[in-house]
Structure formats: C-alpha cells, structure tokens
Amino acid sequence: MSDLLERLRGRGWRMTAQRRVVAEVLDGEHVHLTADEVHARAVRKLPEISRATVYNTLGEMVSLGEILEVATDRRAKRYDPNAHRPHQHLVCARCGAIRDVHPAGNPLADLPDSERFGFTISDVEVTYRGICPSCASV
C-alpha cells in the first residue's frame, strides 16, 4: 500500500475504487502529474473512471493537504503526493520534467530583515530551473 493511500485511510477518508485508483496513480517518488495524465493512467486501471471524478478527487486531496498543487510555469498544474516533507522543485526549462530537491539550509531564514518589508513570512517556494540530462543530450 502506498504512503498516500495509508495517509488517506488514516484520515478515515472513504476509499472508493475511483479514489483508490487516483491515489495509486500518484504513488511514487518525483511524481508530478497533470490531471489529464492522472486520468489517462487511472483509465488503464479502471476504464469507467471519468475525467470529472479524477479532477474532483484531486481537488479533495489538495483540500485535505495530502497532495500539493504545483504550478512551476505556464503549463498545466501538476499534483505532487510529497505533501508532508518540505522540499523545493527542480524544473527542466525545455521538457518541463520536475524533480523534488531538498537543499541544505533554510530559505525562510535566508531572506534578510531588510528584504521582508514588514511581512510576516509563513512559507517559501523556491524553483530551480535548468536543463535535464535528456534534453541536454539532444
């Protein structure tokens, strides 16, 4: 059973066949799928699952805080099941591949007081951009 499935069951979330399949599709490391990609993979496991069900299930999982909605550029939003371990993203500027990264240090502490403009900061999102090895070899 995946970590996401365990977390959802631990919350007492009613596990329908459709919800289970969406959670299974999102299982794994460095998973950052669009809703359409989740739907395409879910259909292979449960042919009758609708696009609306996938979108609704993703929205519920985001609301529960069990997956993250990631927007790294002008492309479609992606869904990240790594919601409980703080991390940043490394994005390929050509193909859009995304990897979770865990840089050393505290990006929140790295912003000097003079650059906070009186804000009380609660969260930091850092996106590293570059070219992945696959795109670099082309």
TIRO-2110 file (N, C-alpha, C; in Angstrom, 1 decimal):
// TIRO-2110
0.8, -1.2, 0.0, N, 1, A
0.0, 0.0, 0.0, CA, 1, A
0.9, 1.2, 0.0, C, 1, A
0.5, 2.2, -0.8, N, 2, A
1.3, 3.5, -0.9, CA, 2, A
1.2, 4.3, 0.3, C, 2, A
2.2, 5.2, 0.5, N, 3, A
2.1, 6.2, 1.6, CA, 3, A
0.9, 7.0, 1.5, C, 3, A
0.5, 7.5, 0.3, N, 4, A
-0.6, 8.3, 0.1, CA, 4, A
-1.9, 7.6, 0.5, C, 4, A
-2.0, 6.3, 0.1, N, 5, A
-3.2, 5.5, 0.5, CA, 5, A
-3.2, 5.3, 2.0, C, 5, A
-2.1, 5.1, 2.6, N, 6, A
-2.1, 4.9, 4.1, CA, 6, A
-2.5, 6.2, 4.8, C, 6, A
-2.0, 7.4, 4.3, N, 7, A
-2.4, 8.7, 4.9, CA, 7, A
-3.9, 8.9, 4.7, C, 7, A
-4.4, 8.6, 3.6, N, 8, A
-5.9, 8.9, 3.3, CA, 8, A
-6.7, 7.9, 4.2, C, 8, A
-6.3, 6.7, 4.3, N, 9, A
-7.1, 5.7, 5.1, CA, 9, A
-7.0, 6.2, 6.6, C, 9, A
-5.8, 6.6, 7.0, N, 10, A
-5.6, 7.1, 8.4, CA, 10, A
-6.5, 8.3, 8.7, C, 10, A
-6.9, 9.0, 7.7, N, 11, A
-7.8, 10.2, 8.0, CA, 11, A
-9.3, 9.7, 8.0, C, 11, A
-9.5, 8.4, 7.7, N, 12, A
-10.9, 7.9, 7.6, CA, 12, A
-11.6, 8.3, 6.3, C, 12, A
-10.8, 8.7, 5.3, N, 13, A
-11.4, 9.1, 4.0, CA, 13, A
-12.0, 7.8, 3.4, C, 13, A
-13.2, 7.9, 3.0, N, 14, A
-13.9, 6.8, 2.3, CA, 14, A
-13.2, 6.4, 1.1, C, 14, A
-12.7, 5.2, 1.0, N, 15, A
-11.9, 4.8, -0.1, CA, 15, A
-12.7, 4.1, -1.2, C, 15, A
-13.3, 4.8, -2.1, N, 16, A
-14.0, 4.2, -3.2, CA, 16, A
-12.9, 3.6, -4.2, C, 16, A
-13.4, 2.9, -5.2, N, 17, A
-12.5, 2.3, -6.2, CA, 17, A
-11.8, 3.5, -7.0, C, 17, A
-12.6, 4.5, -7.3, N, 18, A
-12.1, 5.6, -8.0, CA, 18, A
-11.0, 6.4, -7.2, C, 18, A
-11.3, 6.6, -6.0, N, 19, A
-10.3, 7.3, -5.1, CA, 19, A
-9.0, 6.5, -5.0, C, 19, A
-9.2, 5.2, -4.8, N, 20, A
-8.0, 4.3, -4.6, CA, 20, A
-7.2, 4.4, -5.9, C, 20, A
-7.8, 4.3, -7.0, N, 21, A
-7.0, 4.3, -8.3, CA, 21, A
-6.3, 5.6, -8.5, C, 21, A
-6.9, 6.8, -8.2, N, 22, A
-6.2, 8.1, -8.3, CA, 22, A
-5.0, 8.1, -7.3, C, 22, A
-5.2, 7.6, -6.1, N, 23, A
-4.1, 7.6, -5.1, CA, 23, A
-3.0, 6.7, -5.6, C, 23, A
-3.3, 5.5, -6.2, N, 24, A
-2.3, 4.6, -6.7, CA, 24, A
-1.5, 5.2, -7.8, C, 24, A
-2.2, 6.0, -8.7, N, 25, A
-1.5, 6.6, -9.8, CA, 25, A
-0.5, 7.6, -9.3, C, 25, A
-0.8, 8.3, -8.2, N, 26, A
0.1, 9.3, -7.7, CA, 26, A
1.2, 8.8, -6.8, C, 26, A
1.2, 7.5, -6.6, N, 27, A
2.2, 6.9, -5.8, CA, 27, A
3.6, 6.9, -6.4, C, 27, A
4.6, 7.2, -5.7, N, 28, A
6.0, 7.1, -6.2, CA, 28, A
6.8, 8.3, -5.8, C, 28, A
8.1, 8.2, -6.2, N, 29, A
9.0, 9.4, -6.0, CA, 29, A
9.0, 10.3, -7.2, C, 29, A
9.1, 11.5, -7.0, N, 30, A
9.2, 12.5, -8.1, CA, 30, A
8.0, 12.5, -9.0, C, 30, A
6.8, 12.2, -8.4, N, 31, A
5.6, 12.2, -9.2, CA, 31, A
5.0, 13.6, -9.2, C, 31, A
4.8, 14.1, -10.4, N, 32, A
4.3, 15.5, -10.7, CA, 32, A
3.4, 15.4, -11.9, C, 32, A
2.3, 14.7, -11.8, N, 33, A
1.4, 14.5, -13.0, CA, 33, A
0.4, 15.6, -13.1, C, 33, A
0.0, 15.9, -14.4, N, 34, A
-1.1, 16.8, -14.6, CA, 34, A
-2.4, 16.0, -14.4, C, 34, A
-3.5, 16.7, -14.2, N, 35, A
-4.8, 16.0, -14.0, CA, 35, A
-5.1, 15.1, -15.2, C, 35, A
-4.8, 15.5, -16.4, N, 36, A
-5.0, 14.7, -17.6, CA, 36, A
-4.1, 13.4, -17.6, C, 36, A
-2.9, 13.6, -17.1, N, 37, A
-2.0, 12.4, -17.0, CA, 37, A
-2.5, 11.4, -16.0, C, 37, A
-3.0, 12.0, -14.8, N, 38, A
-3.6, 11.1, -13.8, CA, 38, A
-4.8, 10.4, -14.4, C, 38, A
-5.7, 11.1, -15.1, N, 39, A
-6.8, 10.5, -15.7, CA, 39, A
-6.4, 9.4, -16.7, C, 39, A
-5.5, 9.6, -17.6, N, 40, A
-5.0, 8.6, -18.6, CA, 40, A
-4.5, 7.4, -17.9, C, 40, A
-3.8, 7.5, -16.8, N, 41, A
-3.2, 6.4, -16.1, CA, 41, A
-4.3, 5.6, -15.3, C, 41, A
-5.3, 6.4, -14.8, N, 42, A
-6.4, 5.8, -14.0, CA, 42, A
-7.3, 5.0, -14.9, C, 42, A
-7.5, 5.5, -16.1, N, 43, A
-8.4, 4.8, -17.1, CA, 43, A
-7.8, 3.4, -17.4, C, 43, A
-6.5, 3.2, -17.4, N, 44, A
-5.9, 1.9, -17.7, CA, 44, A
-6.2, 0.9, -16.5, C, 44, A
-6.3, 1.5, -15.3, N, 45, A
-6.6, 0.6, -14.2, CA, 45, A
-8.1, 0.4, -13.9, C, 45, A
-8.9, 1.5, -14.3, N, 46, A
-10.3, 1.5, -14.0, CA, 46, A
-11.0, 2.2, -15.2, C, 46, A
-11.3, 1.5, -16.3, N, 47, A
-11.7, 2.1, -17.6, CA, 47, A
-12.9, 3.0, -17.4, C, 47, A
-13.8, 2.8, -16.5, N, 48, A
-15.0, 3.6, -16.3, CA, 48, A
-14.8, 4.9, -15.6, C, 48, A
-13.6, 5.2, -15.1, N, 49, A
-13.4, 6.4, -14.3, CA, 49, A
-13.5, 7.6, -15.2, C, 49, A
-14.2, 8.6, -14.8, N, 50, A
-14.4, 9.8, -15.6, CA, 50, A
-13.4, 10.9, -15.3, C, 50, A
-13.2, 11.8, -16.2, N, 51, A
-12.3, 12.9, -16.0, CA, 51, A
-12.8, 13.8, -14.9, C, 51, A
-14.1, 14.0, -14.7, N, 52, A
-14.6, 14.8, -13.7, CA, 52, A
-14.3, 14.2, -12.3, C, 52, A
-14.4, 12.9, -12.2, N, 53, A
-14.1, 12.2, -10.9, CA, 53, A
-12.7, 12.4, -10.6, C, 53, A
-11.8, 12.3, -11.6, N, 54, A
-10.3, 12.5, -11.3, CA, 54, A
-10.1, 13.9, -10.8, C, 54, A
-10.7, 14.9, -11.5, N, 55, A
-10.5, 16.3, -11.1, CA, 55, A
-11.0, 16.5, -9.7, C, 55, A
-12.2, 16.0, -9.4, N, 56, A
-12.8, 16.2, -8.1, CA, 56, A
-12.0, 15.5, -7.0, C, 56, A
-11.5, 14.3, -7.3, N, 57, A
-10.7, 13.6, -6.3, CA, 57, A
-9.4, 14.4, -6.1, C, 57, A
-8.8, 14.8, -7.1, N, 58, A
-7.5, 15.6, -6.9, CA, 58, A
-7.8, 16.9, -6.1, C, 58, A
-8.9, 17.6, -6.3, N, 59, A
-9.3, 18.7, -5.6, CA, 59, A
-9.5, 18.4, -4.1, C, 59, A
-10.2, 17.3, -3.8, N, 60, A
-10.4, 16.9, -2.4, CA, 60, A
-9.1, 16.5, -1.7, C, 60, A
-8.2, 15.9, -2.4, N, 61, A
-6.9, 15.5, -1.8, CA, 61, A
-6.0, 16.8, -1.6, C, 61, A
-6.1, 17.8, -2.4, N, 62, A
-5.4, 19.1, -2.2, CA, 62, A
-6.0, 19.7, -1.0, C, 62, A
-7.4, 19.8, -0.9, N, 63, A
-8.1, 20.4, 0.2, CA, 63, A
-7.7, 19.7, 1.6, C, 63, A
-7.5, 18.4, 1.5, N, 64, A
-7.1, 17.7, 2.7, CA, 64, A
-5.7, 17.9, 3.1, C, 64, A
-4.9, 18.5, 2.2, N, 65, A
-3.4, 18.7, 2.4, CA, 65, A
-2.6, 17.4, 2.2, C, 65, A
-3.2, 16.4, 1.5, N, 66, A
-2.5, 15.2, 1.2, CA, 66, A
-1.7, 15.2, -0.1, C, 66, A
-2.0, 16.1, -1.0, N, 67, A
-1.2, 16.3, -2.2, CA, 67, A
-1.1, 17.8, -2.4, C, 67, A
0.0, 18.2, -3.1, N, 68, A
0.2, 19.6, -3.4, CA, 68, A
-0.1, 19.9, -4.9, C, 68, A
-0.7, 21.0, -5.1, N, 69, A
-0.9, 21.5, -6.5, CA, 69, A
0.3, 22.4, -6.8, C, 69, A
1.1, 22.0, -7.9, N, 70, A
2.3, 22.6, -8.2, CA, 70, A
2.2, 23.3, -9.6, C, 70, A
2.5, 24.6, -9.6, N, 71, A
2.5, 25.4, -10.8, CA, 71, A
3.8, 26.0, -11.0, C, 71, A
4.7, 25.4, -11.8, N, 72, A
6.0, 25.9, -11.9, CA, 72, A
6.3, 26.8, -13.1, C, 72, A
5.3, 26.9, -14.0, N, 73, A
5.4, 27.7, -15.2, CA, 73, A
4.0, 27.9, -15.8, C, 73, A
3.9, 28.2, -17.0, N, 74, A
2.6, 28.5, -17.7, CA, 74, A
1.9, 27.2, -18.1, C, 74, A
2.5, 26.1, -17.8, N, 75, A
2.0, 24.8, -18.2, CA, 75, A
0.9, 24.4, -17.2, C, 75, A
0.3, 23.3, -17.5, N, 76, A
-0.8, 22.8, -16.6, CA, 76, A
-0.3, 22.5, -15.2, C, 76, A
-1.2, 22.7, -14.2, N, 77, A
-0.9, 22.4, -12.8, CA, 77, A
-0.5, 20.9, -12.7, C, 77, A
0.4, 20.6, -11.8, N, 78, A
0.7, 19.2, -11.5, CA, 78, A
0.4, 18.9, -10.1, C, 78, A
0.3, 17.6, -9.8, N, 79, A
0.0, 17.2, -8.5, CA, 79, A
1.1, 16.3, -7.9, C, 79, A
1.5, 16.7, -6.7, N, 80, A
2.7, 16.2, -6.0, CA, 80, A
2.2, 15.5, -4.7, C, 80, A
2.4, 14.2, -4.6, N, 81, A
2.0, 13.5, -3.3, CA, 81, A
3.0, 13.7, -2.2, C, 81, A
4.1, 14.3, -2.4, N, 82, A
5.1, 14.6, -1.4, CA, 82, A
4.7, 15.8, -0.6, C, 82, A
3.5, 15.7, 0.1, N, 83, A
3.0, 16.9, 0.8, CA, 83, A
3.4, 17.1, 2.2, C, 83, A
4.1, 16.1, 2.7, N, 84, A
4.4, 16.1, 4.2, CA, 84, A
5.9, 16.2, 4.5, C, 84, A
6.7, 16.3, 3.4, N, 85, A
8.2, 16.5, 3.6, CA, 85, A
8.5, 17.8, 2.9, C, 85, A
9.0, 18.8, 3.6, N, 86, A
9.3, 20.1, 2.9, CA, 86, A
10.3, 19.9, 1.8, C, 86, A
10.1, 20.5, 0.7, N, 87, A
11.0, 20.3, -0.5, CA, 87, A
10.8, 21.4, -1.5, C, 87, A
11.7, 21.6, -2.4, N, 88, A
11.6, 22.5, -3.5, CA, 88, A
11.6, 21.7, -4.8, C, 88, A
11.5, 22.4, -5.9, N, 89, A
11.4, 21.7, -7.2, CA, 89, A
12.6, 22.2, -8.1, C, 89, A
13.0, 21.2, -8.9, N, 90, A
14.0, 21.4, -10.0, CA, 90, A
13.3, 21.1, -11.3, C, 90, A
13.2, 22.1, -12.2, N, 91, A
12.4, 22.0, -13.4, CA, 91, A
13.2, 22.2, -14.6, C, 91, A
13.0, 21.3, -15.6, N, 92, A
13.7, 21.4, -16.9, CA, 92, A
13.0, 22.5, -17.7, C, 92, A
13.8, 23.5, -18.1, N, 93, A
13.2, 24.6, -18.9, CA, 93, A
12.7, 24.1, -20.3, C, 93, A
13.2, 23.0, -20.8, N, 94, A
12.8, 22.5, -22.1, CA, 94, A
11.6, 21.6, -22.1, C, 94, A
11.7, 20.5, -21.3, N, 95, A
10.6, 19.5, -21.3, CA, 95, A
9.7, 19.6, -20.2, C, 95, A
10.0, 20.3, -19.2, N, 96, A
9.1, 20.5, -18.0, CA, 96, A
9.2, 19.4, -17.0, C, 96, A
10.2, 18.5, -17.1, N, 97, A
10.4, 17.5, -16.1, CA, 97, A
10.6, 18.1, -14.7, C, 97, A
10.0, 17.5, -13.7, N, 98, A
10.2, 18.1, -12.3, CA, 98, A
10.7, 17.1, -11.4, C, 98, A
11.7, 17.5, -10.5, N, 99, A
12.2, 16.6, -9.5, CA, 99, A
12.1, 17.3, -8.2, C, 99, A
11.8, 16.6, -7.1, N, 100, A
11.8, 17.1, -5.8, CA, 100, A
13.3, 17.2, -5.3, C, 100, A
13.7, 18.3, -4.7, N, 101, A
15.0, 18.5, -4.2, CA, 101, A
14.9, 19.0, -2.7, C, 101, A
15.9, 18.7, -2.0, N, 102, A
16.0, 19.1, -0.6, CA, 102, A
17.3, 19.8, -0.3, C, 102, A
17.3, 21.1, -0.7, N, 103, A
18.6, 21.9, -0.4, CA, 103, A
18.9, 22.1, 1.0, C, 103, A
20.1, 22.2, 1.3, N, 104, A
20.6, 22.5, 2.7, CA, 104, A
20.2, 23.9, 3.1, C, 104, A
20.0, 24.1, 4.3, N, 105, A
19.7, 25.5, 4.8, CA, 105, A
18.3, 25.7, 4.9, C, 105, A
17.9, 26.9, 5.3, N, 106, A
16.5, 27.3, 5.5, CA, 106, A
16.3, 28.6, 4.6, C, 106, A
15.5, 28.4, 3.5, N, 107, A
15.3, 29.6, 2.6, CA, 107, A
14.5, 30.7, 3.3, C, 107, A
13.7, 30.3, 4.3, N, 108, A
13.0, 31.4, 5.1, CA, 108, A
13.9, 32.2, 5.8, C, 108, A
14.9, 31.6, 6.4, N, 109, A
15.9, 32.4, 7.2, CA, 109, A
16.9, 33.1, 6.3, C, 109, A
17.0, 32.7, 5.1, N, 110, A
18.0, 33.4, 4.2, CA, 110, A
17.5, 34.8, 3.7, C, 110, A
16.3, 35.1, 3.9, N, 111, A
15.8, 36.4, 3.4, CA, 111, A
16.1, 37.4, 4.6, C, 111, A
16.9, 38.4, 4.3, N, 112, A
17.3, 39.4, 5.3, CA, 112, A
16.1, 40.2, 5.8, C, 112, A
16.1, 40.7, 7.0, N, 113, A
15.0, 41.5, 7.5, CA, 113, A
14.8, 42.7, 6.6, C, 113, A
15.8, 43.3, 6.0, N, 114, A
15.7, 44.5, 5.2, CA, 114, A
14.9, 44.2, 3.9, C, 114, A
14.7, 42.9, 3.5, N, 115, A
14.0, 42.5, 2.3, CA, 115, A
12.6, 41.9, 2.6, C, 115, A
12.2, 42.0, 3.9, N, 116, A
10.9, 41.4, 4.3, CA, 116, A
9.8, 42.5, 4.2, C, 116, A
10.2, 43.7, 4.2, N, 117, A
9.2, 44.8, 4.1, CA, 117, A
8.1, 44.7, 5.1, C, 117, A
8.4, 44.3, 6.3, N, 118, A
7.4, 44.2, 7.4, CA, 118, A
6.5, 42.9, 7.3, C, 118, A
6.7, 42.1, 6.3, N, 119, A
5.8, 40.9, 6.1, CA, 119, A
6.2, 39.9, 7.2, C, 119, A
5.2, 39.2, 7.7, N, 120, A
5.4, 38.0, 8.5, CA, 120, A
5.3, 36.8, 7.5, C, 120, A
6.4, 36.2, 7.3, N, 121, A
6.5, 35.2, 6.2, CA, 121, A
6.2, 33.8, 6.8, C, 121, A
5.3, 33.1, 6.1, N, 122, A
4.8, 31.8, 6.6, CA, 122, A
5.3, 30.7, 5.7, C, 122, A
5.7, 31.0, 4.5, N, 123, A
6.0, 29.9, 3.6, CA, 123, A
7.0, 30.4, 2.5, C, 123, A
7.8, 29.5, 1.9, N, 124, A
8.7, 29.9, 0.9, CA, 124, A
8.6, 28.8, -0.2, C, 124, A
8.6, 29.3, -1.5, N, 125, A
8.6, 28.3, -2.6, CA, 125, A
9.8, 28.7, -3.5, C, 125, A
10.7, 27.8, -3.6, N, 126, A
11.9, 28.0, -4.5, CA, 126, A
11.8, 27.1, -5.6, C, 126, A
12.0, 27.5, -6.8, N, 127, A
12.0, 26.7, -8.0, CA, 127, A
13.4, 26.9, -8.7, C, 127, A
14.1, 25.8, -8.8, N, 128, A
15.4, 25.8, -9.5, CA, 128, A
15.1, 25.4, -11.0, C, 128, A
15.7, 26.1, -11.9, N, 129, A
15.4, 25.8, -13.3, CA, 129, A
16.7, 25.5, -14.0, C, 129, A
16.7, 24.6, -15.0, N, 130, A
17.8, 24.2, -15.7, CA, 130, A
17.4, 23.3, -16.9, C, 130, A
18.4, 22.6, -17.4, N, 131, A
18.2, 21.6, -18.5, CA, 131, A
18.5, 20.3, -18.0, C, 131, A
17.5, 19.3, -18.1, N, 132, A
17.7, 18.0, -17.6, CA, 132, A
18.7, 17.2, -18.5, C, 132, A
19.3, 16.1, -18.1, N, 133, A
20.3, 15.4, -18.9, CA, 133, A
19.7, 14.9, -20.2, C, 133, A
18.5, 14.5, -20.2, N, 134, A
17.9, 14.0, -21.5, CA, 134, A
17.8, 15.1, -22.5, C, 134, A
17.4, 16.3, -22.1, N, 135, A
17.3, 17.5, -23.1, CA, 135, A
18.7, 18.0, -23.4, C, 135, A
19.6, 17.9, -22.5, N, 136, A
21.0, 18.4, -22.8, CA, 136, A
21.7, 17.5, -23.8, C, 136, A
21.3, 16.3, -23.9, N, 137, A
22.0, 15.4, -24.8, CA, 137, A
21.4, 15.4, -26.2, C, 137, A
20.4, 16.2, -26.5, N, 138, A
19.8, 16.3, -27.8, CA, 138, A
20.4, 17.4, -28.6, C, 138, A
END
